Amino acid sequence: MPALAPAPRPRWRTAAVVLASALLLQACSAVRLAYQQVPQLAAWQIHRHLDLTDTQQDQVREALNELHQWHRDTMLPRHARLLQQVQQQLPGDVTAEQACATYADVRTQLDRVIAQAEPRLVWLASQLTAGQIRHLQKKQADSNADWKKEWLDPTPGQRRELRYERLLSRAERFYGPLEPPQKALLREFIARQSTWDPQHTYAERLRRQQDLVQVLEQIAQDRANIAQARTLLRGYLNRLNTSPDATYESAARQWVEEGCAAFAQLHNAMTDAQRLKAVQSVKGYERDFWVLAGR
């Protein structure tokens, strides 16, 4: 995935998405030991957001273990093969189109995980009580306060500096230490990307949270109607992928395109040694995926 491509969607922090996305996201960002512990970490996150009963916790752990085994058998080899393709590109220059194609491949694989998790998500949604939905709302409010403190309260200059430090950290984990001209490219990218609006992003964040709560409340009104629950949940997930706010959706696509272009520009400014370091980084993840998949 392009190291500089900004996430067009806010990070999912609800129980529904933790269940579906933790497998891929943890696998892409941690070593083998962390991957082995994904079911436990996801179960803890779900319980933290929903205050599950003991019976619900047992069932969620069982569902997560099943999903984790499916991911190990089915998706890890796919992740590894995608990383093989990336390794072939990294020694040379890359284009923004190539970077965005890789980004799209990652999203496609994540969508496959979410589709596999759907029956479990439907079951969990149909189990929630009004009290558990209120607990989720409290967790959303706590998360929003943290987000506002991080992105809305600082000055524009402070936000640019925070974004620079985070992008620099990602890039240097991938390529090794950056040289001053390369760091300057990062700062230029952040300065150019004036379309990102934290207020608009925050509004979309609130919309999604309210959307989820409304869907869960509708499901709770007729818990036995599994077909309706599935339809409601699919609608929510579709609105995560494509926001009904056309202005936000257009901006989100632009952020991805800008990120892909910036990644290509930065990569093409790297030395042969830095590109080799990137290949080695990706090769390490590929090797981990094959080992975890038992291949």
Secondary structure, 3 states (H helix, E strand, C coil): CCCCCCCCCCCCCCHHHHHHHHHHHHHHHCCHHHHHCHHHHHHHHHHHHHCCCHHHHHHHHHHHHHHHHHHHHHHHHHHHHHHHHHHHHCCCCCCHHHHHHHHHHHHHHHHHHHHHHHHHHHHHHHHCCHHHHHHHHHHHHHHHHHHHHHHHCCCHHHHHHHHHHHHHHHHHHHHCCCCHHHHHHHHHHHHHCCCCCHHHHHHHHHHHHHHHHHHHHHHHHCCCCHHHHHHHHHHHHHHHHCCCCHHHHHHHHHHHHHHHHHHHHHHHCCCHHHHHHHHHHHHHHHHHHHHHCCC
